[in-house]
Amino acid sequence: MTIENKPNLEALIIDMAVENWRFFRLFIKVASKLDAGETAKYISQLRYFQKKIEDNLESIGLKLVNLEGQPFDTGMAVSVINMDDFGPDDFLKIDQMVEPVIMGNDGVRRPGTVLVRKV
């Protein structure tokens, strides 16, 4: 790999990590509809896989950041899908991460996407 290819490689890795994160969340919802014994087995395998992805990202200086449940601040590295539903004086909380924030050693590598709700 040459230096010129590194940004493209990083962008591909970030895209794959985000898609994996979205699939993880979808799989959790689907698995919750199975019987309890099967659910636990599949969720455990999925969590192991997700941990491996996060460990590998960390080894190259990247980290997935989930902000669900945090108070929303306009300075956060996120795009809000439903911001038009609220007024400027509403106190908001991040209700759902649609895509995680990707952080690198030098700051935000890719902003996240969220849905907020009024507190």
Backbone as CSV, one residue per row, in Angstrom:
resi,resn,N_x,N_y,N_z,CA_x,CA_y,CA_z,C_x,C_y,C_z
1,MET,0.852,-1.181,0.000,0.000,0.000,0.000,0.891,1.234,0.000
2,THR,0.559,2.169,-0.864,1.318,3.414,-0.921,0.617,4.481,-0.107
3,ILE,1.317,5.546,0.197,0.752,6.663,0.961,-0.465,7.240,0.237
4,GLU,-0.395,7.313,-1.087,-1.509,7.892,-1.860,-2.800,7.098,-1.693
5,ASN,-2.706,5.806,-1.455,-3.885,4.954,-1.320,-4.455,4.931,0.091
6,LYS,-3.702,5.406,1.081,-4.137,5.303,2.472,-5.477,5.976,2.749
7,PRO,-5.732,7.220,2.320,-7.052,7.813,2.604,-8.200,6.998,2.006
8,ASN,-7.995,6.462,0.799,-9.050,5.650,0.188,-9.283,4.378,0.988
9,LEU,-8.222,3.771,1.464,-8.343,2.560,2.271,-9.065,2.868,3.578
10,GLU,-8.708,3.972,4.211,-9.380,4.352,5.449,-10.865,4.599,5.209
11,ALA,-11.211,5.277,4.128,-12.622,5.530,3.816,-13.380,4.221,3.610
12,LEU,-12.754,3.258,2.957,-13.394,1.951,2.760,-13.589,1.224,4.086
13,ILE,-12.589,1.271,4.940,-12.692,0.623,6.253,-13.794,1.274,7.071
14,ILE,-13.866,2.600,7.044,-14.915,3.318,7.774,-16.294,2.937,7.247
15,ASP,-16.451,2.903,5.926,-17.736,2.505,5.339,-18.128,1.098,5.775
16,MET,-17.182,0.177,5.758,-17.470,-1.194,6.170,-17.834,-1.258,7.649
17,ALA,-17.145,-0.487,8.478,-17.433,-0.483,9.917,-18.830,0.062,10.193
18,VAL,-19.220,1.120,9.489,-20.550,1.701,9.681,-21.623,0.721,9.224
19,GLU,-21.429,0.094,8.086,-22.415,-0.878,7.609,-22.510,-2.072,8.550
20,ASN,-21.371,-2.504,9.100,-21.378,-3.582,10.086,-22.164,-3.159,11.317
21,TRP,-21.953,-1.921,11.756,-22.644,-1.403,12.937,-24.155,-1.385,12.696
22,ARG,-24.574,-0.954,11.511,-26.007,-0.925,11.185,-26.577,-2.343,11.138
23,PHE,-25.828,-3.275,10.533,-26.272,-4.658,10.474,-26.385,-5.252,11.876
24,PHE,-25.416,-4.954,12.744,-25.433,-5.415,14.127,-26.736,-5.023,14.805
25,ARG,-27.122,-3.746,14.660,-28.341,-3.251,15.300,-29.586,-3.918,14.726
26,LEU,-29.620,-4.124,13.431,-30.750,-4.805,12.798,-30.821,-6.257,13.271
27,PHE,-29.687,-6.923,13.320,-29.655,-8.324,13.738,-30.147,-8.480,15.170
28,ILE,-29.793,-7.549,16.045,-30.263,-7.591,17.437,-31.794,-7.562,17.471
29,LYS,-32.398,-6.688,16.653,-33.863,-6.603,16.613,-34.475,-7.910,16.112
30,VAL,-33.893,-8.462,15.064,-34.416,-9.702,14.493,-34.250,-10.853,15.481
31,ALA,-33.087,-10.961,16.092,-32.818,-12.056,17.019,-33.719,-11.992,18.243
32,SER,-34.142,-10.806,18.628,-35.012,-10.685,19.801,-36.383,-11.324,19.566
33,LYS,-36.719,-11.628,18.324,-37.993,-12.259,18.003,-37.904,-13.791,18.046
34,LEU,-36.698,-14.326,18.219,-36.507,-15.770,18.316,-36.785,-16.233,19.745
35,ASP,-36.825,-17.537,19.948,-37.005,-18.005,21.325,-35.748,-17.697,22.138
36,ALA,-35.905,-17.645,23.438,-34.852,-17.153,24.335,-33.536,-17.913,24.192
37,GLY,-33.578,-19.211,24.057,-32.357,-20.005,23.924,-31.569,-19.673,22.671
38,GLU,-32.274,-19.579,21.558,-31.613,-19.232,20.301,-31.106,-17.799,20.324
39,THR,-31.906,-16.896,20.883,-31.522,-15.487,20.926,-30.188,-15.309,21.625
40,ALA,-30.036,-15.911,22.795,-28.801,-15.752,23.568,-27.591,-16.241,22.787
41,LYS,-27.724,-17.378,22.110,-26.612,-17.944,21.343,-26.206,-17.011,20.199
42,TYR,-27.174,-16.544,19.438,-26.870,-15.695,18.292,-26.351,-14.321,18.714
43,ILE,-26.927,-13.766,19.754,-26.481,-12.458,20.240,-25.052,-12.550,20.740
44,SER,-24.729,-13.633,21.437,-23.371,-13.822,21.934,-22.368,-13.881,20.776
45,GLN,-22.689,-14.626,19.735,-21.806,-14.712,18.572,-21.666,-13.354,17.891
46,LEU,-22.761,-12.637,17.789,-22.735,-11.328,17.148,-21.904,-10.328,17.952
47,ARG,-22.053,-10.342,19.266,-21.261,-9.442,20.117,-19.764,-9.741,20.006
48,TYR,-19.413,-11.017,19.910,-18.011,-11.385,19.723,-17.485,-10.802,18.409
49,PHE,-18.259,-10.962,17.347,-17.863,-10.439,16.037,-17.717,-8.914,16.096
50,GLN,-18.664,-8.234,16.724,-18.608,-6.784,16.836,-17.383,-6.349,17.630
51,LYS,-17.060,-7.070,18.685,-15.876,-6.755,19.496,-14.608,-6.890,18.669
52,LYS,-14.541,-7.916,17.829,-13.380,-8.098,16.945,-13.256,-6.927,15.975
53,ILE,-14.368,-6.479,15.424,-14.351,-5.328,14.512,-13.826,-4.103,15.253
54,GLU,-14.359,-3.849,16.444,-13.939,-2.675,17.221,-12.466,-2.759,17.612
55,ASP,-11.993,-3.938,17.984,-10.570,-4.111,18.315,-9.684,-3.830,17.113
56,ASN,-10.092,-4.321,15.943,-9.307,-4.088,14.726,-9.324,-2.613,14.331
57,LEU,-10.461,-1.958,14.485,-10.515,-0.518,14.207,-9.582,0.233,15.143
58,GLU,-9.610,-0.140,16.413,-8.750,0.525,17.398,-7.275,0.354,17.050
59,SER,-6.916,-0.793,16.504,-5.518,-1.051,16.156,-5.021,-0.132,15.042
60,ILE,-5.931,0.451,14.264,-5.530,1.406,13.227,-5.947,2.831,13.591
61,GLY,-6.288,3.033,14.863,-6.557,4.386,15.349,-7.964,4.893,15.111
62,LEU,-8.933,3.997,14.927,-10.321,4.404,14.708,-11.205,3.850,15.821
63,LYS,-12.291,4.558,16.100,-13.210,4.124,17.151,-14.639,4.493,16.776
64,LEU,-15.565,3.554,16.979,-16.994,3.808,16.813,-17.507,4.455,18.094
65,VAL,-18.278,5.536,17.959,-18.816,6.225,19.131,-20.335,6.257,19.030
66,ASN,-20.989,5.723,20.057,-22.444,5.713,20.147,-22.858,6.759,21.181
67,LEU,-23.691,7.699,20.792,-24.098,8.804,21.670,-25.529,8.660,22.179
68,GLU,-26.151,7.506,21.974,-27.534,7.334,22.412,-27.679,7.618,23.900
69,GLY,-28.738,8.344,24.235,-29.014,8.664,25.624,-28.330,9.925,26.112
70,GLN,-27.409,10.477,25.324,-26.692,11.689,25.717,-27.549,12.922,25.404
71,PRO,-27.420,13.971,26.217,-28.072,15.231,25.870,-27.508,15.738,24.544
72,PHE,-28.384,16.229,23.681,-27.934,16.729,22.378,-27.367,18.127,22.521
73,ASP,-26.273,18.358,21.824,-25.630,19.668,21.762,-25.332,19.962,20.296
74,THR,-25.555,21.188,19.875,-25.352,21.527,18.462,-23.903,21.369,18.012
75,GLY,-22.966,21.279,18.938,-21.564,21.099,18.586,-21.161,19.652,18.367
76,MET,-22.096,18.728,18.552,-21.773,17.312,18.360,-21.524,17.007,16.892
77,ALA,-20.698,16.020,16.651,-20.355,15.617,15.290,-21.416,14.676,14.731
78,VAL,-22.635,15.200,14.609,-23.750,14.404,14.098,-24.657,15.259,13.226
79,SER,-25.345,14.584,12.324,-26.442,15.181,11.571,-27.727,14.675,12.201
80,VAL,-28.673,15.576,12.410,-29.946,15.199,13.034,-31.005,15.090,11.950
81,ILE,-31.604,13.925,11.822,-32.603,13.676,10.781,-33.894,14.445,11.058
82,ASN,-34.310,14.498,12.317,-35.619,15.051,12.645,-35.553,16.402,13.373
83,MET,-34.551,17.200,13.112,-34.375,18.472,13.817,-35.525,19.445,13.555
84,ASP,-36.152,19.370,12.399,-37.255,20.290,12.062,-38.484,20.078,12.948
85,ASP,-38.525,18.973,13.682,-39.660,18.678,14.554,-39.608,19.425,15.884
86,PHE,-38.517,20.151,16.133,-38.313,20.772,17.441,-38.008,22.258,17.317
87,GLY,-38.271,22.971,18.407,-37.992,24.392,18.460,-36.600,24.672,19.006
88,PRO,-36.128,25.909,18.872,-34.780,26.258,19.318,-34.586,26.178,20.832
89,ASP,-35.666,26.258,21.611,-35.548,26.219,23.067,-35.804,24.831,23.661
90,ASP,-36.092,23.839,22.808,-36.353,22.484,23.303,-35.066,21.837,23.796
91,PHE,-35.163,21.164,24.942,-34.038,20.383,25.460,-34.151,19.003,24.823
92,LEU,-33.116,18.597,24.085,-33.163,17.361,23.312,-32.145,16.344,23.811
93,LYS,-32.491,15.097,23.565,-31.623,13.973,23.920,-31.489,13.099,22.674
94,ILE,-30.350,12.486,22.490,-30.175,11.588,21.348,-30.933,10.305,21.642
95,ASP,-31.942,10.069,20.822,-32.815,8.913,21.007,-32.272,7.684,20.294
96,GLN,-31.774,7.878,19.089,-31.307,6.736,18.297,-30.156,7.161,17.400
97,MET,-29.121,6.340,17.381,-28.024,6.524,16.434,-28.372,5.726,15.184
98,VAL,-28.443,6.404,14.063,-28.664,5.724,12.792,-27.315,5.255,12.252
99,GLU,-26.302,6.104,12.413,-24.914,5.763,12.090,-24.032,6.311,13.201
100,PRO,-23.017,5.556,13.598,-22.151,6.018,14.685,-21.189,7.107,14.218
101,VAL,-20.642,7.831,15.175,-19.551,8.755,14.908,-18.282,7.902,14.821
102,ILE,-17.427,8.207,13.863,-16.142,7.515,13.761,-15.055,8.516,14.139
103,MET,-14.334,8.176,15.197,-13.250,9.030,15.681,-11.909,8.413,15.301
104,GLY,-10.958,9.284,15.007,-9.581,8.862,14.770,-8.689,9.514,15.806
105,ASN,-7.424,9.201,15.764,-6.482,9.794,16.708,-6.423,11.310,16.582
106,ASP,-6.741,11.821,15.402,-6.673,13.258,15.158,-8.044,13.935,15.129
107,GLY,-9.081,13.277,15.636,-10.414,13.874,15.697,-11.446,13.089,14.916
108,VAL,-12.537,13.755,14.586,-13.663,13.103,13.893,-13.249,12.734,12.477
109,ARG,-13.437,11.467,12.139,-13.160,11.001,10.778,-14.445,10.950,9.955
110,ARG,-15.580,10.704,10.638,-16.882,10.697,9.956,-17.957,11.004,10.988
111,PRO,-18.773,12.031,10.733,-19.845,12.343,11.682,-20.931,11.268,11.653
112,GLY,-21.675,11.186,12.743,-22.766,10.233,12.841,-24.082,10.833,12.370
113,THR,-25.109,10.016,12.394,-26.462,10.435,12.049,-27.370,9.977,13.175
114,VAL,-28.244,10.892,13.643,-29.056,10.584,14.816,-30.503,11.024,14.653
115,LEU,-31.356,10.469,15.512,-32.701,10.955,15.753,-32.711,11.456,17.180
116,VAL,-33.346,12.608,17.411,-33.415,13.158,18.763,-34.859,13.164,19.231
117,ARG,-35.028,13.355,20.545,-36.366,13.487,21.108,-36.314,14.556,22.180
118,LYS,-37.482,15.132,22.450,-37.580,16.145,23.479,-37.580,15.477,24.841
119,VAL,-36.870,16.088,25.793,-36.826,15.567,27.157,-37.864,16.296,27.979
